[in-house]
Structure formats: structure tokens, C-alpha cells
Amino acid sequence: MACRGLTAGEVLIHNTAARKYLVKMLGAKKTYEPFDPNVATSPLISYWVPDNGCPITNACSVPVYAVDPKTIDSDTVMDKILAKPAIASDILINIYNTMKRMGNLKDLKGTKLGYFYMVTPYFKDKGGL
């Protein structure tokens, strides 16, 4: 994640998108534990732990992002990202690559995100929709 030069609000949008659009984490598993193990009613927190001998730095963990084409046009987080793509360009690229690999990129046709992928030079060079 590269959040340099972003305002606190933009970092919040990026982090919200990273959590909202995450469908799986390659090379890691989610672990839960009590926030305070000394309190029986303590809420659980979750975090990712590397699988199969990856170094503790999580360098082997790769996020996979995707969206639901049926609901993406009413998604306020995506609206904020599309208004300023620099907030989450890494997530937009990951969504594009994931949906292309899964064969459902074409389902974004007619959506705001699909239009973004059709008109942005980076994605046009990769084949657009």
C-alpha cells in the first residue's frame, strides 16, 4: 500500500476499500483473538498470519480484490475512489486483474467502474473491458 501524499481522509477511503473489496488473501490465513485476553467479554480482533513458512513480514501474502457488478454503481466508497483514482490505484489494478483472470470483467460493462476501465489509458493498453 502506497499512501504517501494522501490526506487522512483519503487514507481512510483506501483502507476502507482494501477491507471492503478483499475476497481472499493468498499465502495467509485470518486469525482471531480477544483484544484483551484477561477479560472474558473482550471483543475479538482479527489479523492475517502467513501460511506455510512465509517470513513474519507477510511478504508472501497477496490480497485479491473484486467487486459485485450488480451493486458497484451504488457503492459510495467506489464513487470516492473513481473521483480521485490515485487514492487506491493499487486496488483498482488488482480488481481489474482479478476479474479479468476470473472471466467476469465483461460484467462491469455499463457500470461506472467499467467506464473507468474503458477510458483510462493504463487499462485500455491492457485490453480494456
N, C-alpha and C positions, 0 to 999 in steps of 0.2 A: 504494500500500500504506500503510495507516494502522496502525502497530504501537505507537502511543503507549499507555502504561499496561499493556503486556503484559510478562510476565516473560521472561527469556532463553529459558526452555524453551518458552513459548508462541510467541515469535518463531521459534524453530526449527521448531515444528509448522507455523506459517504458511508459512515459506519452503519447507519440505518439500512441503506441499500445493501451493504455487504451481508448483513444478517437476514434481511427480508428475502433476497433472491438466491441465497445459498441453498442448493439442493443436496449437496454432499461434499465431503472433504476427502480427497484421495490421500491415502497414506496416514490417516489419523482416525481416531475414534473419540466420540464425545464422552466425557466422564463427568459425573455429578458427585458433589459432596456438600455437606452442610456448611453454610457460611461461617458459623461458629459451632464447632463440634461439641462444645461444652454445654450447649443449650438444645434441649430436645426439640423445641419448636422452631429452631433456626431454619430459614428458607434455604433451599438448595441452590447452589451456583453450578454452572457448567463451564467446561473448558475442553479444548482439544488436546489429546495426548498422541504423540507419534506412534504409529504401528511398526511392528517388525524391525526393531533395531535402528530406527531413524535417530539421528542425533537429537538431543533435547531442544535444539534451536528451532524445531519444526520446519527445517529447510526442506524436508521431504513432503510436507503437507501442501496439497494443491487444492484451492477452492474451485468448485464447479457451480456456476450461476446459470439460472434460466428463469423465464417468466411465463405466465399464463397468457397466451394471445387473446383470450376472450375477455380478460379483465384489465389488461395493461393500460388501456386508454383512460380508465377511471382511477388510475394509481397516482396519487399526489406526489409520492417520492420520485417516481419516474418523470413526472412533469417537471419537477425541480431540476433533475439531472439533465433532461433534454433542453431546459432553458440555459444551462451552463454545463456542457458535457465535460469540461475539464475537472469538474468535481469528482467524477467517477469514470474516467476513461478506461481504467483497467477493468472495471465491472462491465461496461458496455462491450468491450472487446471479448471478454470471457463469455458473456451471454451470446454474442454473435457466434463465436467458435463452438460453443456447446450446442446451440440449437441447430447449427449447420451440420455438426457431427451426428446429431440425433435425427436429422432429416426433417425437422419441423420448423425450420427458418421461414419457409414459404408461408406458414400460418400467420406470420406477422404482417403480411400484405394487407394494406388498408388501415393499419394502426399508425399512431404517431411514431412509435419506435421503428416500425417497418419503413416509414417515410425517411426517418433519420438515417437508417442503414442504406437507403437507396440514393440519397443526395450527398452524403458525406464522402469525400474523395478516398479516404482510407478504406472504407468498406466497399466503395464502388470498385476499387482496384482488386479487392478480394472476391469480386463477383456479385456484390450487392445481394439482393434477395434472389 
